[in-house]
């Protein structure tokens, strides 16, 4: 299984990459939504992308919208992982096409549970 971690925080990318690796994912990283779109345009299609909201150049919500309008990326599972905790933002992200929403800070169990809920890892 392939995973893409999109976050402008190097520390957060490292934390999520370690967690996903322990769950059996091969993980690629992107600094922001623009870098992530460049990866997708080069042919990389992950099974799941964990997406931060607040990033330079292309934020997470814009990335989710950009992925959802392209047929070749319809099967990519998208999980927003962000500090944005307002109910309105959660609704916006889910309406844009995110499958799940995790608010930072989180535990390893939360990420594993969400991935299990999505059918991407065993329980």
C-alpha positions in Angstrom: 0.0 0.0 0.0 1.2 3.5 -0.9 0.7 6.5 1.3 1.4 10.2 0.7 1.9 12.6 3.6 1.4 16.2 2.7 2.4 18.7 5.4 4.7 21.8 5.5 6.0 20.7 8.9 9.0 18.4 8.6 8.4 17.1 12.1 4.8 16.2 11.3 5.8 14.5 8.0 8.3 12.4 10.0 5.8 11.4 12.7 3.2 10.4 10.1 5.7 8.6 7.9 6.9 6.6 10.9 3.4 5.7 11.9 2.3 4.7 8.4 5.5 2.7 7.8 4.8 0.7 11.0 1.4 -0.1 9.6 3.0 -1.4 6.4 2.7 1.5 4.0 5.4 2.7 1.6 5.3 6.5 2.2 6.1 9.5 0.0 6.1 13.0 1.3 5.2 16.4 0.0 5.8 19.9 1.5 2.5 21.3 0.3 -0.5 20.7 -2.1 1.4 21.9 -5.1 4.3 19.5 -4.5 1.8 16.7 -4.0 0.0 17.5 -7.3 3.3 17.5 -9.0 3.9 13.9 -7.6 0.5 12.8 -8.8 1.0 14.4 -12.2 4.3 12.4 -12.5 2.3 9.1 -12.1 2.4 8.5 -8.4 -1.1 7.4 -7.2 -1.2 6.6 -3.5 -3.9 4.5 -1.8 -4.2 7.1 0.8 -3.1 10.8 1.3 -2.9 12.4 4.7 -3.3 16.1 4.1 -2.7 19.1 6.3 -5.0 22.1 5.8 -2.6 25.1 6.3 0.2 25.0 3.8 1.9 27.5 1.4 1.2 27.6 -2.3 -1.7 25.1 -2.2 -3.6 24.4 1.0 -5.1 21.1 1.9 -8.7 22.0 1.0 -7.6 23.2 -2.4 -5.6 19.9 -2.9 -8.6 17.8 -2.0 -10.8 19.7 -4.5 -8.1 19.4 -7.2 -7.8 15.7 -6.7 -11.5 15.1 -6.6 -12.2 16.7 -10.0 -9.7 14.4 -11.8 -11.0 11.0 -12.8 -7.7 9.2 -12.5 -7.5 10.1 -8.7 -11.1 9.1 -7.8 -9.9 6.0 -5.9 -7.4 7.9 -3.7 -8.5 7.9 -0.1 -8.1 11.4 1.5 -7.7 12.1 5.2 -7.4 15.6 6.5 -5.0 15.8 9.4 -5.0 19.3 10.7 -5.2 21.7 13.7 -8.4 23.2 12.1 -11.0 22.1 14.6 -14.0 24.3 13.7 -17.1 22.2 12.8 -17.6 24.4 9.7 -14.1 23.4 8.4 -14.7 19.7 9.1 -17.9 20.0 7.0 -16.1 21.9 4.2 -13.4 19.2 4.0 -15.8 16.3 4.0 -18.0 18.0 1.4 -15.0 18.6 -0.8 -14.2 14.9 -0.8 -12.2 14.0 2.3 -13.1 10.6 3.7 -11.9 11.3 7.2 -10.8 14.2 9.4 -8.3 14.0 12.2 -7.5 17.0 14.5 -4.0 17.6 15.7 -2.7 16.6 18.2 -3.6 13.0 17.7 -2.4 9.6 19.0 -1.0 6.7 16.9 -4.2 4.8 17.7 -6.4 7.5 16.2 -4.5 7.3 12.8 -4.6 3.5 12.9 -8.3 3.5 13.8 -9.2 5.9 11.0 -7.2 3.8 8.5 -9.0 0.6 9.7 -12.4 2.3 9.4 -11.5 3.1 5.8 -10.5 -0.5 5.2 -6.8 0.3 4.6 -5.4 -1.6 7.5 -6.5 -4.6 9.6 -8.0 -4.0 13.0 
